[in-house]
Every structure is written in structure tokens, then in C-alpha cells.
Amino acid sequence: MDLNNQVVVVTGGASGIGRALCEKFAAAGARVAVADLNLQPATQVAEQINGIAVAANVGLEEDIQALVRETEERLGPIDIFVSNAGVAFGDGPGWMAASGSNDNWMTSWNVNVMAHVFAARALVPDMIKRGGGYLVNVASGAGLLCQLGDAAYSTTKTAAVGFAESLAITHGDDNIKVSVVCPLYVATAMTEGGRGVTGQDTMMTAEEAADSVLAGMADERFMIQPHAELATYVERKGADYDRWIAGMRRMRQGMLEQHPDYAYKV
Ligand SMILES: NC(=O)c1ccc[n+]([C@@H]2O[C@H](COP(=O)([O-])OP(=O)(O)OC[C@H]3O[C@@H](n4cnc5c(N)ncnc54)[C@H](O)[C@@H]3O)[C@@H](O)[C@H]2O)c1
């Protein structure tokens, strides 16, 4: 797809995958709005790529509406909106599945899921009037499998995949293109010192993940999986759910042997 002069918003654009996406879109000629909770690093990225920086908490609908308004006033109608901002907190003490605080669950829900709903609500009607548009929602491999040690992340990323499916099915005939991005591990601030299954899966760079997103968008592919091995894991899960749960339990046990301090005690 020709990105030249396209108006692109990337949320969470100040860091990691979002930052790499901003740089790649700009290099391809797009005019980019770098949206982030943190304005200062977003401004640094925007200055480097001749884009604009917008402060927004994507978990708040009024911030998404203001982000859309400001971008359209300054750059013109939005062609592509990438909902990339995401949060991961890890389970609470003892690593029990429901141990995360309600605050962390609700922030995960708002940022990882509702932000995608707010963006679609703010953009889809106008995109339909203009003849189409592109929504790219960054979920995670955790939305197709499970992130050990983070039930809120796994649950909300699964919901993000579900919402992207609804968007693609409902608005495909309106020429709204939808991609959902499901990476495994990417070396960013989010995975630094993380206690996932890092090391067992290929850890790629944010630039490699961003390249994969642009390649998937060029093909207008709904499901973008930067890590090739994910498809095999998803296939195995689909073929035999109980076997998959048993395998994940074994993997969890292996992690607990390495980190006995993560185990809960009742
Ligand atoms: N790093 C990985 O291994 C990995 C794997 C799969 C999926 N993902 C997903 O990729 C996306 C980007 O993650 P990353 O690894 O680049 O993380 P990161 O922590 O480097 O970047 C996330 C950015 O989002 C911003 N952000 C957080 N909450 C926000 C909010 N409420 N409003 C606006 N901005 C907010 C942060 O300030 C930060 O700049 C996330 O959705 C994440 O869940 C990451």
C-alpha cells in the first residue's frame, strides 16, 4: 500500500513497537501523529520524523476524541489509526490468577481493549463517509495463547482480538480495513526484566516487529503474526485444548522451579 502522504496516528508512539512504527511510517512518506501518555518522549519522536506529538490517555474516550480532532485539524483526515498503546502489570503477589489489583485489571481493560473501541467509535462513521480507512489494533500472542503470570493481560488481549474480528466482519464491506497484530516477545520496555517465557521464544526487535506490521498491512492481512512459530502454537491449541492446557501447566511448573518466589502459598 502507498503510505505516501497518508495521515497515520500511532498510540503508544513514544516507545518500543509504537516508536518503531512511527519511524517506518514516516520513512514511507506518511504524516504521523505520535500519541502517548508521556508527551516529552512523544515529542522527541515527532521531532525526529517531522510529525506531531499529542498527549493522550487512550483509556479515556474523551482523550481519543481529542486526539482524533487535533490530528485532523493539524494533519487532515486520518487514513490509518494504529491502536498500539498497551499495558502489562503481571499477576499480584503469589502469582495467583485473580491476584492482580482491581486497578490493574481496569487499566488493562481500558487501555488494551476499550481504547480500540473508542478509536473505532470516533473514526469509523467518518471513514465510511470518506470511502474507507484502516484500523490496526496491536493485541498480542497472549490474545491467542496465554501470558503465564499475567491473567489480566491474557484476558484483555484475547478480548482485543475478539473486538478486531467484530470490526473486520462488520465493516469489511464499508472498505474499513482491519489488522490485528499478535507478536510473541519483542525487546521493549515492556519485556525488560519480564518473567514471561522470554528466552523460550524468539525475542525480536521492535524494528523487526514494525517491519512485519507494514508488510502485513501491504497485504491487507487481518492477522499479523510477526513470529512465525506462533501459528504452530495456535494450531496445536485449536487441535487439542486439553493437551495445550497440560503443556502450559508444565511450562508454568518449569518457571516456578526457576523462580520459587513466584509461587503462591495458601
Ligand atoms: N513487547 C512485547 O513483547 C509485546 C508482545 C506482544 C504485544 N505487545 C504489545 O505491543 C504494544 C506496544 O508495546 P511495547 O512492547 O512497545 O511497550 P512499551 O512499554 O515500550 O510502549 C508502550 C507505550 O504505550 C504508552 N502507553 C501506556 N499506557 C498508555 C495510555 N493509557 N495512553 C497512551 N499511551 C500509553 C507508554 O507510555 C509507552 O510509550 C502493546 O499493546 C503491547 O501489549 C508487546
The ligand as a Gaussian input file, in Angstrom:
#p B3LYP/6-31G(d) Opt

LIG

0 1
 N        6.944000      -6.186000      23.900000
 C        6.336000      -7.346000      23.679000
 O        6.910000      -8.430000      23.850000
 C        4.932000      -7.366000      23.162000
 C        4.411000      -8.591000      22.717000
 C        3.124000      -8.633000      22.253000
 C        2.359000      -7.490000      22.209000
 N        2.871000      -6.324000      22.649000
 C        2.023000      -5.140000      22.605000
 O        2.623000      -4.162000      21.792000
 C        2.191000      -2.870000      22.195000
 C        3.386000      -1.963000      22.401000
 O        4.147000      -2.478000      23.470000
 P        5.719000      -2.243000      23.664000
 O        6.317000      -3.543000      23.934000
 O        6.252000      -1.402000      22.566000
 O        5.673000      -1.465000      25.055000
 P        6.345000      -0.128000      25.603000
 O        6.092000      -0.181000      27.058000
 O        7.738000       0.034000      25.083000
 O        5.454000       1.020000      24.938000
 C        4.143000       1.253000      25.288000
 C        3.840000       2.727000      25.099000
 O        2.450000       2.909000      25.390000
 C        2.316000       4.068000      26.173000
 N        1.087000       3.989000      26.982000
 C        0.838000       3.178000      28.038000
 N       -0.379000       3.434000      28.520000
 C       -0.915000       4.413000      27.764000
 C       -2.141000       5.117000      27.792000
 N       -3.064000       4.851000      28.718000
 N       -2.361000       6.071000      26.858000
 C       -1.413000       6.362000      25.922000
 N       -0.225000       5.724000      25.857000
 C        0.027000       4.786000      26.771000
 C        3.563000       4.111000      27.039000
 O        3.799000       5.413000      27.549000
 C        4.616000       3.632000      26.064000
 O        5.181000       4.713000      25.349000
 C        1.353000      -3.077000      23.453000
 O       -0.016000      -3.095000      23.129000
 C        1.803000      -4.451000      23.921000
 O        0.829000      -5.090000      24.724000
 C        4.147000      -6.230000      23.118000

